[in-house]
Amino acid sequence: MLYFSRWKTILIWAVVALGVILSLPNILPQSTLDSLPGWAPKRTMTLGLDLQGGSHILLAVDRQDLVNERLNATRDDIRTLLRDARIGYTGLTGTGRSVQVRVRDAADAEKARTALAPLTQPVSSGVLGNAITELSLGEPEPGLLRFTLTDEGVNYRVNSAVTQSIEVIGRRVNELGTTEPVIQRSGADRILVQVPGLEDPQRLKEILGQTAKLTFQMVDQSVPVQEAINGRPPAGSTVMYSTDDPPVPYLIENRIIVSGENLVDAQATFNQQTSEPVVSFRFDARGAGRFGQATQQNVGRLFAIVLDNQVISAPRINEPIIGGSGQISGNFTTQSANDLAVLLRAGALPADLTIVEERTVGPSLGADSIAAGKLASLVGAALVVGCMLLVYGKLGLIANLALAANVALIIAVLTMLGATLTLPGIAGIVLTMGMAVDSNVIIFERVREERNQGRSMVQSFDGGFQRALATVVDANFTTLIIAVILFYMGTGPVRGFAVTLGIGIVTTVFTAFTLTRWLVAVWFRKWRPLEFPKGLVQYLPLNPRIPFMRYRNYGFALSGFASIAVVGLLFVSDFNYGIDFKGGSLIEMQSRDHVSKPGEVRDRLGGLNLGEVQVQAFGEQGELMVRVPTQEGGDNAEQTVVDKVRMELSDDFDFRRIEVVGPTVSGELAWTGTIGITLSMLALLVYIWFRFEWQFGLGAVISTAHDVIIIVGVYVVLGLEFNLSSIAAILTVIGYSINDTVVIYDRIRETLRKYKKMPIDEVINISLNQTLSRTILTGLTVLLALIALYFFGGEVISSFVFAIIVGVFVGTYSSLFIAGPLLILFKLRPDMFENEKSTAIAATAQPSGS
């Protein structure tokens, strides 16, 4: 085990060197990177929105809007087709998802079905070659034809709308001059837009929120508009309002002269006579012809330029406009004129898009998060490194060198994958530093045991690495399962945490059994030690005599009482749900005079009819956290809240972070979180059952469920906000607790093989004592890393880290007093491992030296 061939040595150090080279650009200043030759690696990790600022917006296509639009089009098609076929009809109406028409003469029914047959033709072939029919025809009674939108047809329209919307949004966002935006489909009817480094998130929302359906229509001057408002508009006309303040009503003919589809260009310019901002436009040949003909026939009349059913302007036609170009004037500012030009150039969206989730971080808060993450990382690394040096001496130095290589490999992999580094991702790296030394601790404690049994130092290290392999793999694989589930159920920053944690697990196992072992081999060849290096670890006895099993009933009673109390508490006290799970808005602001004013802000927002607004001061620079409950008007009402708060407070406060979660998304996130925890339990049960016995799997799941219940109780008792980060914290605690439990279970299985006649309670007690030093040391290093994160990582992740800190204590307790003793209740027997004993003895007897 301590011999390495030359090619293995070269391969190990090639991997480490490659990791260092690829990670190095992340700590070099940009000026240095620019001066490097072209062949040198310069790629750096992509910073998440919480570290560099920007916007994360989730848009949903309005399915009902598409249904209504398709029903209107169907009515028009039926009207046209029946008129062209000279078939009399009546009762052309639409309700729900159906349009029906009655043929006046029953003898024309067959002729009508033939004329309307194109409406039921397939619009596309499905994925498996099945034709998709958008409308189905039914005849409830003779002469009554009913066309109903099919589910397949609606899904086809939604899918097409999403695809087209992605293209339109991409053109709009690119017009803003942003760098590396992310625009992609999310689910069946949603679009995710992420724009990093955006200085004005509000402008992005305004650009994305407009459908931008531009039409040129005539103004109906046959009756006064007020008469149409008070009575009933003439047939074929609709009352629309202008964008002025106050809005001006116009009576607009429904007939569209030219639409925005005929535009080929639009630019923000200035009127040469008034110097006011205007938008110049140019039609294609077809649009220019239709527009010229309409203006030629309607000289002296008003025509309206309508954008999303609002009148931008309604100028008079003084003379025919036959050049195919013109200007749109209104109460424009330079930016609003430019934004309108952007919308017109990009084209109209095929359907209304609703913002169902928004997470915006200002650049100043992103800079603060980077500074906090760097400080927390440095402090956490210093504490872990110092702890290992004090505990293991020279071996601690070896573990720290492996840890440094481990961190470099994590950063290198993140860089190569193009993964996004978030603040929770930094937390994942810091937590990995604490957990990474666990593998070395397991190995070193095995070496101590081997040495204590009288073996030579070479034999002790050889046997220590060999015996620790299965334990380290099992312990880390269970944590990897949690990281994978966390990635698939999480969103945004939570995924960043899962990615770094998962990569860290893989690199930890690699460095522990390659680099650490190679460094130990070199140390042996050069210094030829005769004894285990001295450190504080020598004060931890290898075989303490703590009677854990004597107190197991007390542990069961205490845990049972605490669990029942938490469950009972849930019936009388609810969670302090964050906006992730109940919807609403969270706004972090900073006073421009750096003076905290929660009372004043609460009073100013009280008159906006937003419900029970919470205003909380934190930090020392006039920072406030405003929480607004979910609104009754649905997803669109949530966006109105932010606009109202911004209008009220923008003169006195800088908006550093905005999170808006609509009721649609909040319900989905709550369900996803529940599924994530349930799946993690099932996955761990299956894996441990497969690797050990069913008693071990059930014991691990019960003890882990106990940990989850206690953590939930901490959230309820302390009133901590329960959000997506809380789910991530619970899953992290599950991973840590299972890691601890698997190490103990592995030792119990080994002891059962060794002492077949020993009573099970004594076997478990011996195993708990033999792994106690590892449990203490691993818990200590993880806590040191977490404490650094809690005090220096910033407000954003403090509650997340606090829950994990509590979870480390609870997980350690449950591993000792719940997971192990449960095996007695499940009638675990030593003879279960009888078939494995001969294999284990043969493996032990094999000479080392690979």
C-alpha positions in Angstrom: 0.0 0.0 0.0 2.9 2.4 0.6 4.8 1.5 -2.5 4.2 3.7 -5.6 5.5 2.9 -9.1 6.9 5.8 -11.1 3.9 6.0 -13.4 1.5 6.2 -10.5 3.6 9.0 -8.9 3.7 10.9 -12.2 -0.1 10.5 -12.7 -1.0 11.6 -9.1 1.1 14.8 -9.4 0.0 15.5 -12.9 -3.6 15.6 -11.7 -2.7 17.8 -8.7 -0.5 20.1 -10.9 -3.3 20.4 -13.5 -5.7 21.3 -10.7 -3.4 24.0 -9.4 -2.8 25.5 -12.9 -6.5 25.5 -13.8 -7.5 27.1 -10.4 -4.7 29.7 -10.4 -6.5 32.2 -12.7 -9.2 32.6 -10.1 -6.9 34.3 -7.6 -4.8 36.3 -10.2 -5.8 39.9 -11.0 -7.3 40.6 -14.4 -4.3 42.7 -15.4 -2.0 39.7 -14.8 -4.3 37.4 -16.8 -4.3 39.8 -19.7 -0.5 39.8 -19.8 -0.3 35.9 -20.0 0.5 34.3 -23.4 -2.4 33.0 -25.4 -1.8 29.3 -24.6 -2.0 29.9 -20.8 -5.2 29.0 -19.1 -7.2 32.1 -18.3 -10.7 30.8 -17.6 -12.2 31.7 -14.3 -15.3 30.5 -12.4 -18.5 32.3 -13.3 -19.8 34.3 -10.4 -23.4 33.8 -9.4 -25.9 36.6 -9.3 -25.5 36.9 -5.5 -21.8 37.6 -5.9 -21.7 40.0 -8.9 -25.3 41.3 -8.9 -27.9 40.8 -11.5 -31.4 39.4 -12.0 -32.9 36.0 -12.0 -36.4 36.1 -13.5 -38.7 33.1 -14.1 -41.5 33.9 -16.6 -44.6 31.8 -17.3 -46.6 31.7 -20.5 -50.2 32.6 -19.9 -52.0 29.4 -21.1 -55.4 31.0 -20.8 -54.2 33.9 -22.9 -53.2 31.5 -25.6 -56.6 29.6 -25.3 -58.6 32.8 -25.6 -56.5 34.0 -28.6 -57.0 30.6 -30.3 -60.8 30.7 -29.6 -61.0 34.2 -31.1 -59.1 33.1 -34.2 -61.4 30.0 -34.5 -64.5 32.2 -34.4 -63.0 34.4 -37.1 -62.1 31.4 -39.2 -65.6 29.9 -38.8 -67.2 33.1 -39.9 -64.9 33.5 -42.9 -65.2 29.9 -44.1 -69.0 29.8 -43.8 -69.4 33.1 -45.5 -67.1 32.0 -48.4 -69.2 28.8 -48.7 -72.4 30.9 -48.6 -73.8 28.9 -45.7 -76.2 30.7 -43.3 -75.4 30.4 -39.6 -76.4 31.8 -36.2 -75.3 31.6 -32.6 -71.5 31.8 -33.1 -70.3 31.8 -29.5 -67.4 30.6 -27.4 -67.3 29.4 -23.8 -64.6 27.7 -21.9 -62.5 25.9 -24.5 -65.2 25.5 -27.1 -66.7 27.5 -30.0 -70.0 26.5 -31.4 -72.1 27.6 -34.4 -75.6 26.6 -35.5 -76.3 26.1 -39.2 -79.6 27.7 -40.1 -80.7 25.1 -42.7 -80.2 21.6 -41.5 -79.7 20.5 -45.1 -76.5 22.5 -45.2 -75.0 20.7 -42.2 -72.9 18.3 -44.3 -71.8 21.2 -46.5 -70.8 23.2 -43.4 -68.7 20.3 -42.0 -66.9 20.1 -45.3 -66.3 23.8 -45.4 -65.0 23.8 -41.8 -62.9 20.6 -42.2 -59.6 22.6 -42.4 -60.0 23.6 -38.8 -59.6 20.0 -37.6 -56.6 19.2 -39.8 -53.4 18.2 -37.9 -51.2 21.1 -37.1 -48.1 19.0 -36.5 -46.8 15.5 -36.1 -46.0 14.5 -32.5 -42.7 13.3 -31.2 -43.6 9.7 -31.9 -45.1 10.5 -35.3 -48.7 10.9 -34.0 -50.5 13.8 -35.6 -51.5 16.6 -33.3 -55.0 17.9 -33.9 -55.7 21.3 -32.4 -59.5 21.2 -32.6 -62.0 18.4 -32.4 -65.4 18.6 -33.9 -68.5 17.4 -32.1 -72.2 17.7 -33.0 -74.3 17.6 -29.8 -77.5 18.0 -31.9 -78.3 18.1 -35.6 -77.0 21.4 -37.1 -75.1 22.5 -34.0 -71.3 22.2 -34.6 -69.0 22.5 -31.6 -65.2 22.9 -32.0 -63.2 22.1 -28.8 -59.5 22.8 -28.2 -57.7 19.6 -27.4 -55.1 19.2 -24.6 -52.6 18.2 -27.2 -53.4 21.3 -29.2 -53.1 23.6 -26.2 -49.7 22.0 -25.3 -48.6 22.5 -28.9 -49.5 26.2 -28.8 -47.7 26.6 -25.4 -44.6 24.8 -26.6 -44.5 27.0 -29.7 -45.1 30.1 -27.7 -42.2 29.3 -25.3 -39.8 28.6 -28.2 -40.8 31.8 -30.0 -40.7 33.8 -26.7 -37.1 32.6 -26.0 -36.0 34.0 -29.3 -37.8 37.3 -28.8 -36.5 37.7 -25.2 -33.0 36.8 -26.4 -33.1 39.6 -28.9 -34.5 42.1 -26.3 -31.9 41.2 -23.7 -29.0 41.3 -26.2 -30.1 44.8 -27.2 -29.5 45.9 -23.7 -25.8 45.3 -24.1 -25.5 42.7 -21.2 -22.8 40.0 -21.1 -23.4 36.3 -21.1 -27.2 36.3 -20.3 -28.8 32.9 -19.7 -32.2 32.4 -21.4 -33.5 28.9 -21.4 -36.7 26.8 -21.1 -37.7 25.8 -17.6 -40.4 23.1 -17.6 -43.2 23.0 -20.1 -44.4 26.6 -20.0 -41.7 28.7 -18.3 -38.6 30.6 -19.3 -35.6 31.3 -17.1 -33.8 34.6 -17.7 -30.6 35.3 -15.8 -28.6 38.5 -16.5 -25.5 38.9 -14.4 -24.0 42.3 -13.6 -27.1 44.2 -14.6 -27.0 47.8 -13.2 -30.8 48.4 -13.7 -32.9 45.3 -13.0 -36.1 47.3 -13.1 -35.5 48.2 -16.7 -35.0 44.5 -17.6 -38.4 43.7 -16.0 -40.1 46.4 -18.0 -38.5 45.2 -21.2 -39.5 41.6 -20.5 -43.0 42.4 -19.2 -44.3 44.0 -22.4 -45.9 41.8 -25.1 -45.0 44.6 -27.5 -47.9 44.0 -29.9 -47.8 47.1 -32.1 -50.7 47.9 -34.4 -51.7 50.9 -36.5 -55.5 51.4 -36.4 -58.0 54.1 -37.3 -59.7 56.2 -34.7 -63.5 55.9 -34.8 -64.9 59.5 -34.9 -68.5 58.5 -35.7 -69.6 59.1 -32.1 -68.0 61.0 -29.2 -65.8 58.7 -27.2 -67.5 59.7 -23.9 -70.8 58.6 -25.4 -69.2 55.2 -26.2 -67.9 54.9 -22.6 -71.3 55.7 -21.1 -73.3 53.7 -23.5 -72.1 51.0 -25.8 -69.3 51.3 -28.4 -70.3 50.9 -32.0 -69.9 47.5 -33.5 -66.3 46.9 -34.6 -64.8 49.5 -32.3 -63.3 49.4 -28.8 -62.5 52.1 -26.2 -58.7 52.2 -25.4 -56.8 54.6 -23.2 -53.5 56.4 -23.8 -50.3 56.1 -21.9 -50.7 59.7 -20.6 -51.2 60.7 -17.0 -54.2 61.0 -16.7 -55.0 58.6 -19.5 -57.0 59.9 -22.5 -59.8 57.7 -23.9 -60.0 56.9 -27.6 -62.6 55.0 -29.7 -60.5 52.7 -31.9 -61.6 50.6 -34.9 -60.8 47.0 -34.4 -59.6 46.6 -38.0 -55.7 46.6 -38.0 -54.2 48.5 -40.9 -50.6 47.4 -40.3 -49.0 45.4 -37.4 -45.6 45.3 -35.9 -44.8 42.2 -37.9 -44.3 44.5 -40.9 -41.6 46.5 -39.2 -38.1 46.0 -40.4 -36.4 48.6 -38.2 -37.0 51.0 -35.3 -34.5 53.5 -33.8 -34.7 56.1 -31.0 -34.0 59.5 -32.5 -35.0 63.1 -31.9 -37.6 65.3 -33.6 -35.7 67.9 -35.6 -38.4 70.6 -34.9 -39.1 70.0 -31.2 -35.9 68.1 -30.2 -38.1 65.7 -28.3 -37.2 61.9 -28.2 -39.2 59.9 -30.8 -39.0 56.5 -32.4 -38.4 56.3 -36.1 -39.7 53.2 -37.8 -39.6 51.6 -41.3 -42.0 49.1 -42.9 -41.3 46.3 -45.3 -42.8 46.5 -48.8 -46.1 44.9 -47.8 -46.5 47.1 -44.8 -45.5 50.3 -46.6 -48.1 49.5 -49.3 -50.9 48.9 -46.9 -50.0 51.9 -44.7 -49.7 54.2 -47.8 -53.1 53.1 -49.1 -54.8 53.6 -45.7 -53.4 57.1 -45.2 -54.3 58.0 -48.8 -57.9 57.0 -48.2 -58.2 58.6 -44.7 -56.6 62.1 -45.1 -57.9 64.3 -42.3 -58.8 61.5 -39.9 -56.9 60.4 -36.8 -55.1 57.1 -36.7 -53.8 55.5 -33.5 -50.5 53.8 -32.8 -51.4 51.1 -30.3 -48.9 49.1 -28.2 -50.4 46.3 -26.0 -53.9 47.8 -26.2 -52.7 51.3 -25.1 -52.6 54.3 -27.4 -49.1 55.8 -27.6 -50.2 58.6 -29.9 -53.1 59.4 -32.2 -51.9 61.9 -34.9 -53.9 63.4 -37.7 -53.3 62.2 -41.3 -52.5 65.5 -43.1 -51.3 63.8 -46.2 -50.6 60.3 -47.5 -47.6 58.6 -46.0 -46.2 56.6 -48.9 -42.5 56.3 -48.1 -42.9 53.4 -45.7 -41.4 55.2 -42.8 -42.5 57.5 -40.0 -42.1 58.5 -36.4 -43.9 57.6 -33.2 -44.0 60.5 -30.8 -45.3 60.7 -27.3 -44.2 61.6 -23.8 -40.9 59.8 -24.2 -37.7 60.2 -22.3 -34.5 59.2 -24.0 -34.5 55.8 -22.3 -38.2 55.1 -22.8 -37.8 55.9 -26.5 -34.8 53.6 -26.7 -36.6 50.8 -24.8 -39.6 51.1 -27.2 -37.2 50.8 -30.2 -35.7 47.7 -28.6 -39.1 46.1 -28.2 -40.1 46.9 -31.7 -36.9 45.6 -33.2 -37.0 42.4 -31.2 -40.6 41.7 -32.2 -43.8 40.9 -30.2 -44.2 38.1 -27.8 -46.7 35.5 -29.0 -48.4 35.5 -25.6 -48.4 37.4 -22.3 -45.6 36.4 -19.9 -46.1 36.6 -16.2 -43.2 37.0 -13.8 -43.7 34.2 -11.2 -40.3 34.5 -9.5 -37.8 37.2 -9.3 -34.4 37.3 -7.4 -32.4 40.4 -7.9 -29.1 41.4 -6.3 -27.5 44.8 -6.6 -23.8 45.0 -7.4 -22.9 46.6 -4.0 -24.4 43.6 -2.1 -22.6 41.2 -4.5 -19.3 42.9 -3.7 -20.1 42.6 0.0 -20.9 38.9 -0.4 -17.6 38.2 -2.2 -15.7 40.0 0.6 -17.6 38.0 3.3 -17.1 34.7 1.4 -13.3 35.3 1.1 -13.0 36.2 4.8 -15.0 33.2 5.9 -13.0 30.9 3.6 -9.6 32.2 5.0 -10.7 32.0 8.6 -12.3 28.5 8.1 -9.1 27.2 6.4 -6.9 28.6 9.1 -8.9 27.0 11.9 -9.1 23.6 10.2 -5.4 23.7 9.3 -4.4 24.8 12.8 -6.5 22.1 14.3 -5.0 19.3 12.2 -1.4 20.5 13.0 -2.1 20.5 16.7 -3.9 17.2 16.8 -1.7 15.1 14.5 1.6 17.0 14.3 3.6 15.9 11.2 0.7 13.8 9.9 -1.5 16.9 10.3 0.9 18.7 7.9 0.5 15.9 5.4 -3.3 16.1 5.8 -3.2 19.9 5.3 -1.1 19.5 2.1 -3.8 17.1 0.8 -6.5 19.5 1.8 -4.8 22.4 -0.1 -4.7 20.1 -3.2 -8.3 19.1 -2.6 -9.5 22.8 -2.6 -7.4 23.4 -5.8 -9.0 20.4 -7.5 -12.5 21.6 -6.5 -11.9 25.1 -7.9 -10.4 23.5 -11.1 -13.3 21.2 -11.7 -15.8 24.1 -11.1 -13.8 26.2 -13.6 -13.7 23.5 -16.3 -17.4 22.7 -15.9 -18.3 26.4 -16.2 -20.2 26.0 -13.0 -21.5 29.1 -11.3 -20.0 30.0 -8.0 -22.6 31.3 -5.5 -22.3 32.4 -1.9 -23.8 29.0 -0.7 -21.3 27.5 -3.1 -18.5 29.2 -1.2 -20.2 27.8 2.0 -20.0 24.3 0.3 -16.3 24.7 -0.2 -15.7 25.8 3.4 -17.8 23.0 4.7 -15.9 20.5 2.4 -12.7 21.7 4.0 -14.1 20.7 7.4 -15.4 17.4 6.2 -12.4 16.6 3.9 -10.1 15.9 6.8 -12.6 13.3 8.0 -11.1 10.8 5.6 -7.7 11.4 6.9 -8.9 11.2 10.5 -10.5 7.8 9.8 -7.2 6.6 8.2 -5.0 8.0 11.0 -7.2 6.5 13.7 -7.0 3.1 12.0 -3.2 3.5 11.9 -3.2 4.2 15.7 -5.2 1.1 16.3 -2.9 -1.1 14.2 0.1 0.4 16.0 -1.5 -0.2 19.4 -1.9 -3.9 18.6 1.9 -4.2 18.3 2.4 -4.0 14.5 5.3 -2.1 13.0 4.8 1.4 11.7 4.9 0.2 8.0 2.3 -2.5 8.8 0.2 -0.1 10.8 0.0 2.5 7.9 -0.5 -0.3 5.4 -3.3 -1.9 7.3 -4.8 1.5 8.3 -5.2 2.6 4.6 -6.5 -0.8 3.6 -9.1 -1.1 6.4 -10.3 2.5 6.1 -11.0 2.3 2.4 -14.5 0.7 2.6 -15.5 3.0 5.5 -14.4 6.2 3.7 -16.1 5.2 0.4 -19.4 4.2 2.2 -19.4 7.4 4.3 -18.7 9.7 1.4 -21.0 7.9 -1.0 -24.0 8.5 1.3 -23.2 12.2 1.4 -22.9 12.2 -2.4 -26.4 10.8 -2.6 -27.6 13.8 -0.6 -25.7 16.2 -2.8 -27.2 14.8 -6.0 -30.8 15.0 -4.6 -30.0 18.5 -3.4 -28.9 19.5 -6.9 -32.1 18.1 -8.6 -34.6 19.5 -6.0 -32.8 22.9 -5.5 -32.7 26.1 -7.5 -30.1 28.7 -8.0 -27.8 29.1 -5.0 -28.9 25.8 -3.5 -27.7 24.1 -6.6 -24.4 25.9 -6.3 -24.0 24.5 -2.8 -24.9 21.0 -4.0 -22.4 21.2 -6.9 -19.4 22.2 -4.7 -20.3 19.7 -2.0 -20.6 16.9 -4.5 -17.3 17.7 -6.3 -15.7 18.1 -2.9 -16.7 14.6 -1.9 -15.2 13.1 -5.1 -11.9 15.0 -4.8 -11.7 14.2 -1.0 -11.7 10.5 -1.7 -9.1 10.9 -4.4 -6.7 12.9 -2.3 -7.1 10.7 0.7 -6.1 7.5 -1.0 -3.6 8.8 -3.5 -1.9 12.0 -2.4 -2.1 11.5 1.3 -0.8 7.9 0.9 2.0 9.1 -1.4 3.1 11.8 1.0 3.1 9.3 3.9 5.2 6.9 1.8 7.8 9.7 1.1 7.8 10.6 4.8 8.5 7.0 5.7 11.4 6.7 3.2 13.0 9.9 4.3 12.6 10.0 8.1 11.9 6.3 8.8 9.7 7.0 11.9 9.5 4.4 14.7 6.4 5.8 16.4 3.2 7.6 15.6 3.8 11.3 15.5 3.0 13.1 18.7 0.1 15.6 18.9 -2.9 16.3 21.0 -4.5 13.1 19.6 -2.3 11.0 22.0 -4.5 12.3 24.8 -7.6 10.7 23.2 -7.7 7.0 24.3 -8.1 4.4 21.6 -10.3 2.2 23.7 -12.3 4.3 26.2 -14.8 2.5 28.4 -17.8 4.7 28.2 -20.9 2.6 28.8 -23.1 3.9 26.0 -25.4 1.0 26.1 -26.1 1.4 29.8 -27.7 4.8 28.9 -29.5 3.8 25.7 -32.9 3.8 27.3 -32.4 7.3 28.6 -31.4 8.3 25.1 -34.5 6.7 23.6 -36.7 8.4 26.2 -35.1 11.8 25.7 -35.3 11.5 21.9 -38.8 10.2 22.0 -40.0 12.9 24.3 -38.3 15.6 22.2 -39.7 14.2 18.9 -43.2 14.0 20.2 -42.9 17.5 21.7 -41.8 18.9 18.3 -44.7 17.1 16.4 -47.1 18.4 19.0 -45.7 21.9 18.7 -46.4 21.8 14.9 -50.1 21.5 15.7 -50.2 24.6 17.8 -47.4 26.7 16.2 -46.7 27.2 12.6 -43.4 27.7 10.8 -42.1 31.1 10.1 -42.3 30.4 6.4 -40.1 32.4 4.1 -41.4 33.7 0.7 -40.1 30.5 -1.0 -43.0 28.6 0.5 -45.8 31.1 1.1 -45.1 33.6 -1.6 -44.6 37.3 -1.2 -41.8 39.8 -1.5 -38.5 40.3 0.3 -36.7 43.6 -0.2 -33.3 44.4 1.3 -32.6 48.2 1.3 -29.9 50.5 2.6 -30.6 54.0 3.7 -28.6 56.6 1.8 -27.6 58.4 4.9 -26.7 55.0 6.6 -29.2 55.6 9.4 -31.6 52.8 10.2 -35.3 53.9 10.0 -37.6 50.9 10.5 -40.4 52.8 12.2 -40.5 55.5 9.5 -40.4 52.9 6.7 -43.2 50.9 8.3 -45.4 54.0 8.5 -44.7 55.0 4.9 -45.5 51.5 3.6 -48.6 51.2 5.9 -50.6 53.4 3.6 -50.0 51.3 0.5 -52.5 48.6 1.4 -50.0 45.8 1.1 -51.1 43.8 4.1 -49.0 43.2 7.2 -45.6 44.5 6.2 -42.6 43.6 8.4 -39.6 45.9 8.6 -36.5 44.7 10.3 -33.2 46.5 10.9 -29.9 44.5 10.6 -26.3 45.3 10.2 -24.8 48.7 11.1 -25.1 50.7 7.9 -28.8 51.6 7.9 -29.8 48.3 6.3 -33.4 47.2 6.4 -35.2 44.0 5.5 -38.8 44.5 4.3 -41.2 41.5 4.0 -44.5 41.9 2.2 -47.0 39.0 2.4 -48.4 37.4 -0.7 -51.1 39.3 -2.5 -54.6 38.1 -3.5 -54.3 39.2 -7.1 -52.0 36.3 -8.1 -48.5 36.5 -9.7 -49.0 39.8 -11.3 -50.0 41.5 -8.1 -46.7 40.4 -6.5 -44.8 42.5 -9.1 -47.1 45.5 -8.4 -45.9 45.4 -4.7 -42.3 45.9 -5.7 -43.2 48.8 -7.9 -45.2 50.5 -5.2 -42.4 50.1 -2.6 -39.8 51.3 -5.1 -41.9 54.4 -5.9 -42.4 55.2 -2.2 -38.8 54.7 -1.0 -36.4 54.9 -4.0 -35.5 58.6 -3.2 -34.2 57.7 0.3 -33.0 54.0 -0.1 -30.9 51.9 -2.4 -32.4 48.6 -3.2 -29.7 45.9 -2.6 -31.7 42.7 -3.0 -35.3 41.8 -4.2 -36.9 38.4 -4.1 -40.4 37.9 -5.3 -42.1 34.5 -5.4 -45.6 34.2 -6.7 -48.2 31.8 -5.3 -47.7 29.4 -8.2 -44.0 28.9 -7.6 -44.2 28.9 -3.8 -46.5 25.9 -3.8 -44.2 24.0 -6.2 -41.1 24.8 -4.1 -42.8 23.5 -0.9 -43.8 20.3 -2.6 -40.3 19.9 -4.1 -38.6 20.4 -0.7 -40.8 17.7 0.8 -40.1 15.3 -2.0 -36.4 16.0 -1.7 -36.2 15.0 1.9 -38.4 11.9 1.4 -36.3 10.8 -1.6 -33.0 11.2 0.4 -34.4 9.0 3.1 -35.4 6.3 0.7 -32.1 6.4 -1.2 -30.1 6.1 2.0 -32.3 3.2 3.2 -31.7 1.3 -0.1 -28.0 2.0 -0.2 -27.3 1.0 3.4 -29.5 -2.0 3.2 -27.6 -3.1 0.1 -24.2 -2.5 1.7 -25.0 -3.9 5.2 -28.3 -5.5 6.4 -31.9 -4.2 6.6 -31.4 -3.5 10.3 -28.6 -1.1 9.5 -30.7 0.7 6.8 -33.7 1.0 9.0 -31.7 2.2 12.0 -29.9 4.8 9.9 -33.2 6.1 8.5 -34.9 6.3 12.0 -31.9 8.1 13.6 -31.8 10.5 10.6 -35.5 11.1 10.8 -34.9 12.0 14.5 -32.3 14.5 13.4 -34.7 16.1 10.9 -37.5 16.4 13.5 -35.1 18.0 16.0 -33.9 20.5 13.4 -37.5 21.3 12.5 -38.1 21.9 16.2 -35.2 24.4 16.4 -36.8 26.4 13.5 -40.2 26.4 15.2 -39.0 27.2 18.7 -36.5 30.0 17.7 -38.8 31.3 15.0 -36.2 31.1 12.3 -37.3 31.7 8.7 -38.0 28.4 6.9 -37.1 28.6 3.2 -35.3 26.7 0.5 -32.0 27.3 2.2 -33.5 25.6 5.3 -34.3 22.5 3.2 -30.7 22.5 2.0 -29.5 22.8 5.6 -31.7 19.8 6.6 -30.3 17.7 3.7 -26.8 18.7 4.6 -27.4 17.6 8.2 -28.8 14.3 6.9 -25.6 13.8 4.9 -23.4 14.6 7.9 -25.4 12.4 10.3 -25.5 9.5 7.8 -21.7 9.9 7.3 -21.2 9.6 11.0 -23.6 6.7 11.3 -22.1 4.7 8.5 -18.6 4.9 10.1 -20.0 3.5 13.3 -22.0 0.8 11.5 -19.0 -0.2 9.5 -17.1 -0.8 12.8 -20.0 -2.7 14.3 -20.1 -5.0 11.3 -16.4 -5.6 11.6 -16.6 -6.3 15.3 -19.5 -8.7 14.8 -17.3 -10.7 12.4 -14.5 -10.7 14.9 -16.4 -11.6 18.1 -19.2 -14.0 17.1 -20.0 -15.1 20.6 -20.0 -11.6 22.2 -23.5 -10.2 23.1 -24.7 -7.6 20.6 -24.9 -4.8 23.2 -21.2 -5.3 24.1 -20.3 -5.4 20.4 -22.0 -2.1 19.8 -20.5 -0.5 22.9 -17.0 -1.5 21.8 -17.6 -0.1 18.3 -18.9 3.2 19.6 -15.9 3.6 21.9 -13.4 2.7 19.1 -14.8 5.3 16.8 -15.3 7.9 19.4 -12.0 9.8 18.7 -12.9 10.0 15.0 -16.4 11.2 15.9 -14.9 14.0 18.1 -12.2 15.1 15.7 -14.4 15.2 12.7 -17.1 17.1 14.5 -14.5 19.5 15.8 -13.1 20.3 12.3 -16.6 20.7 10.8 -17.7 23.0 13.6 -14.6 25.2 13.2 -15.4 25.6 9.5 -19.1 26.3 10.2 -18.3 28.8 13.0 -16.1 30.8 10.5 -19.0 30.8 8.1 -21.5 31.8 10.7 -19.5 34.8 12.0 -17.9 36.0 8.8 -20.1 34.6 5.9 -22.6 37.4 6.1 -26.3 37.7 6.9 -27.5 35.9 3.8 -26.3 32.4 5.0 -26.1 32.9 8.7 -29.4 31.1 9.5 -28.5 28.4 7.0 -25.2 27.8 8.7 -26.7 28.0 12.2 -29.1 25.1 11.4 -26.1 23.0 10.2 -24.2 23.8 13.4 -27.1 22.5 15.5 -27.4 19.6 13.2 -23.8 18.5 13.8 -24.4 18.2 17.5 -27.8 16.5 17.0 -26.3 14.1 14.3 -23.4 13.2 16.6 -25.8 12.5 19.5 -28.1 10.3 17.3 -25.2 8.3 15.9 -24.1 7.4 19.4 -27.4 7.0 21.3 -29.9 6.2 18.6 -28.4 4.6 15.5 -26.3 2.1 17.3 -28.6 1.0 20.1 -31.5 0.6 17.6 -29.7 -2.5 16.2 -30.4 -4.3 19.5 -34.1 -3.7 19.1 -34.0 -5.0 15.5 -32.5 -8.3 16.7 -29.2 -8.0 14.8 -27.3 -11.3 15.1 -23.6 -12.0 14.7 -24.3 -15.1 12.5 -25.6 -12.8 9.7 -21.9 -12.2 8.9 -20.8 -15.8 9.1 -20.4 -16.1 5.4 -18.3 -13.0 5.3 -15.9 -14.0 8.0 -13.7 -16.3 5.9 -13.4 -13.6 3.2 -12.5 -11.0 5.8 -9.8 -13.3 7.4 -8.4 -14.1 4.0 -8.2 -10.4 3.1 -6.4 -9.6 6.4 -3.9 -12.4 5.9 -2.9 -11.1 2.4 0.5 -9.5 2.3 0.5 -5.7 1.5 2.4 -3.9 -1.2 0.7 -2.6 -4.1 
